[in-house]
Amino acid sequence: MIKKLANNKEYSNWLTEIKQKIKSAQLKATLSVNSVLLELYWDIGKEVVEKQKNADWGSGFIEQFASDLRNSFTDIKGFSKRNVYAMRQWYLFYSEQFEFVPQAVAQIPWGHNRLIISRIKNIDKAIFYAKATIENGWARDNLEIQIDNNYFERKGNAITNFEKTLPVLQSDLAQETIKDPYQFGFLGLEDDALEKEIERELTKHITDFLIELGKGFAFVGRQYHIKVSEKDYYIDLLFYHLDLRCYVVIELKAGIFKPEFAGKLNFYLSAVDTLVKRKDDNPTIGILLCKKKDRVEAEFSLRDINKPIGISDYQLTKAIPDNIKTKLPTVEQLENELSEKENKKK
């Protein structure tokens, strides 16, 4: 039940303190709008949690508190009841491990923060997404897509021989750069699509493709022509990675991984290193994208190859989570239901 707080001295004094904090934050906002705003939201969330524990103001005090703030700061958005509850939730989430707003969290917009804590329940994972947002410059929609596509679980999960074929610093960065699997649901293709069709659509949707690849990839060309011993060869997709400072050859296969695919990609890497790479570029890296792979077979295929190669799956359609799959009717169940309806009509 909501208590009348208008004449409550303790509440009035506390409300005045919060208003002073808001005014102080307004003055600092011109220097660092986002970080100051988030520090303010952290303080408000903390104060609300403490008052809920220690002040006898009734269960509905947050509603009145939000209303009082809106009335006092009509030119500021963000003091809705829902947003004040979000500040409380946000503070409770991170205060399990941190006394102040974590650095990465303070560098992303409030809308991104609300999205992360509404979808992620692990602090380390939440901070991972905050850092990834900063590194990749994700808009909120892009962040949501990456969360939906399990970016945290996919990043650095590819089978590679980077540790053996690259210097330590480049090896670690290259490993973190490659995902498994890649999500190409934005192409709108079915699972039986052919290689050339997938390749063509990836270049048509190059912006979405670059977002899925991640920060640092620059598109060089599709069916990139190279000539070796008077013979013509065409690389499916060629990129340059600005952080790794190297060319990246991507070969796309519509079927299941076969060991001979790694051998052909190794040949392309040698050709690019000889014919395209400049003296100050690092060794060219290869990414082999297949519809499906056997991990042991893929690891064996890379064991004695001396060029840096990663092997990942890709998905054209988003998989249905197992917990939802069990709720969906089978084809047989649907057929039986239709038959029953037809019999009732007769």
N, C-alpha and C positions, 0 to 999 in steps of 0.2 A: 504494500500500500504506500502511495506517495505521501510523504510528510510535507507540511508547509515549511519552507526554508527561508522565506523572505525576511523573517524577523530573527532568524537564527544567527547569532553574532559570530560563532565559530565558522559557520558556512560563509557568511558575508566577508569575513577577513580572508578566508582562503580564496574566495572568488576574486577579491581585490588583488591578491598575490598573483594569481594566474593571469589576470588582465595586465598586470605590470610586465609579466614575462612575455606576453603576446606583443605588447607595445615595444619592448626591448628588441624582440625578434624582428619586428617590422623595420626598425631602424637599421639593423644589421643586414637585412635581406638584400639590399642593393649590392653588397659585396659577395655574398654567397647564398643565393636564394634557396637552393635545394638543401644544402647541408644544414643551414640554420633552421629551415622549416622542419626537417626531420629531427633535429635536436629538440625543437619545441614539442613536436608530436611525442617524442620519447619522454620528455618531462611530464607532459599532460597524461600520457598513458601510465607512467609511474605514480603520479599524484592520485589519479583515479583509483588505481589498485590499492594504494595505501589508505585512501579515504574509505573505500569499501570495507576494508578490514577494521579500521579504527574509529570511524565516525558513525554515529547513530543517526544517519540521515534518511534511512528508508531505502527500499529497493529501487525506487524510481528517481533517485537523485541525478543520475546521468542524463535523463531526459531534460530535467530542469536546467542542469549545468550547460548542456548543449544549447538550449533555448536562450539562456542568459548570455552566452558568448555570441550567438548570432545577433542578438539585439544590440550588444555593445560594439560589435565589429561588423557592421552591415556591409562594408566594402570587401570583406574577406570571405572567400568560400572555404569550406572544409570543416565547419563546425556543426555539421548535421549530427543527429543522434547516431546514425549509422557509422559516420566517420570517427566519432569519439569512441565508440565501441571498438572500431578497427585499431585505433591508437592503443587502446587497452590490450587487445589481443596481440598486437605487434610487440609491445613492450614485454608482455608475459612470455612470448615465444623466445625472444633473444636474451632476456634477462636471466634465463637458466644458466647461461655461460658468460655473459658479458655485463659489465657494470655500465658501459656507455654504448652508444650505437656503434656496431662494427663498421670499420672503415669502408669496406666495399658496399655495405648496405646503405651508408650515408651518401654514396655517390650516384645512386640510381633514383629515379623519380618515385614519388609516393604511390602512384598507380601501379608501378612495377612491384613495389614492396607489398602492396595489398594483394596483388595477384599471386606472388610467391608464397606468402604465408597462408593463403586460402587453398593452395594446391599441394604445398610441400610441408611435411610434418617432421623433417629431420633438419637440425640447424646446419650441420656441415653441408648438406645438400642444398639448402636454401642459400648459403653463402656462395657455394659453387655457381648457382644460377645468377647471383648478383655480380660476381666477377665475370662470368661469361657475357652478361649484358654489357658490362663496361668494355670488355675486350672486343666484342663483335659489333657494338653500337646498335643493339637490337631495340626496335620500337616495341611497344607493349604487345602488339599482335604477334610479332616475331618471337618474342619470349614465350607467349602462350603456345605457339606452334611447337617450339622446341621442348617445352614441358610435356605437351601432349605426345610428342614423338620420343620421349625418354632420352633426351640428349645426355643426361648425366650417366645413364647406364651404357650408352653407346660410345661415348668419347674414349679414345685410346684403347678400344677393345679389339681392334683388328689384329689378325695374325701377320706378323712382319719379321724380317730379318735385320731390322734397323740397328739393333744393339751390336750386331756383328759387322755391319757394313758401313756404319757412319760414326764419326767422332761423338763422344758422349753428349755434349750439349745439343748438337744437331739431332742426334738419335732420340733424345728425350722429347724434344719439341716436335719432331716428325711423328713419333708415336702418339703424342697427345693430339696431333692435328687430324689423324685419321679415325673415323668412326666405324662401327659395325653393329647393326646394319645401317645403310643409308636409306632415308625415307623419300621416295619419289612420288608420293600420292598426289602431289600438286600437278602431275602430268595428266591425270584423268585417264590413264591407260589401264587395260585389263592385264592380268598376269601372263597371258599368252602373247603379249606384244613382242614383235621382232626387234633385233638389235638396232637396225637402222632406224626404225620408228622411234624407239626410245631415245637414241642418240639425237635424232632430229628434233624431238620435242624438248629434250634437255637444253638444246641451244636456243630454241624458241622461247623457253622460259628461263633464260640465263640468269636473271636476277634471283629467282627462287632457287635455282641450282647453286649459285654462289653463296646464298644464305645457308643452304644445307651443307655445303662444303666447309664453310666457316671462314673466319677472318684470314686475310692474306692472299687468297687465291685471285689471280688475274687471268682472264680468259685470253688465250693466244689464238686458238683456231680449232675447227672441226675438220676431220679427215686431212690432217696436216701432212703435206707431201714431203717425203724425203727420198733421196736417190742413193742406193748402195750398189756399187758394182754394176752400174747401168740399169739397175732394176728399180722400178717404182714401188714405193711402199706408202701406206697412208695410216697415220696414227689416228685413232678414234677421236680423242680429245686431248689437246695440249694446253697446259696452264703454266703460269709462273707464280711461285710463292714468294711474296715480298719479305716475309720474316725468315724463311728458310734460305732465301737467296738462291733458289734453284728452280729448274724446270720440273714439272710434274706431268708425267704421261699417264692418262687414264684409259684403260682398255675395258670395254663393256662387252659382257657375254650374256646372252639371253637364257643360257642353259645352266646346268650344274657344272661346278668347277672340274677341270681336268688338268693333270700335271703339265701337259704340254703347253697350256696357256702361259704358265710362268716362264717357260723357255722362250716363247715368242716375245713376251714383254721384256725379258732380259736383253734380247736382240735390239729392240727399239731403244732401250736405255743406252746401250752402247752407241747406237747410231746418233742419238741426240747429243750425247756427251762429245762425240767426235765432230759432228756436223753443225750443231746449233749452239751448244754451250760456249760461253765466253770464258776467258782465263780466270776472271774473278768470281765466276759462278761456282756454287757447290755442286757436288755430284747429283745428277738427275735422279728423281725418285719415281717409282712406278706404283700405281694403284690399280689392282685388278678387281673389277666389280662383277660379281656373278650372282645369279639368281639364288644359288644355294651352294654350300661347300661342306665337305667333311673336314673338320678341323685337323685331324691327325694327318690326312692326306695332304692338306695344304701346308702343314708344318714340314712334312717330309720333302715336299716339292721345293721349298725355299732353303733347305738345309745347306746345300753346296753351291748355291747361287751367290756370286760376289757383288751383285748390284742390289741397291736397296729397293725392296718390293714389299707392299702390303696387300693383303687379300681380304676383301670385305664382301658381305652380301648386300643386296639392295632389295627394297620392297616397293612394288608399284601401288599396292592397295594396303591400307592400314589394317593390321590384324585385329580381330575381335577378341577382347580380353576373355580369358577362360571363364571368369565368373558370370559373364554375360552370355557366353556360348551355351552354358548349361541351361539357360532360361529360354533359349530359342527353340522353336519346334523343329523336328526333323522333317525331311521331305515326306517320309511315310506318315507321320502324324498329320501333316497338312492334307495329304491325299485322303486319309481316313475321314478327316473333318469335312472335306468337300463332298465326299461320298455320302456321309450322313445327312448333309444339308440337301443334297439332290434327292435322297430317298424321302425326306420329309416333305419336299415339294410335291412328290408323286402321291 
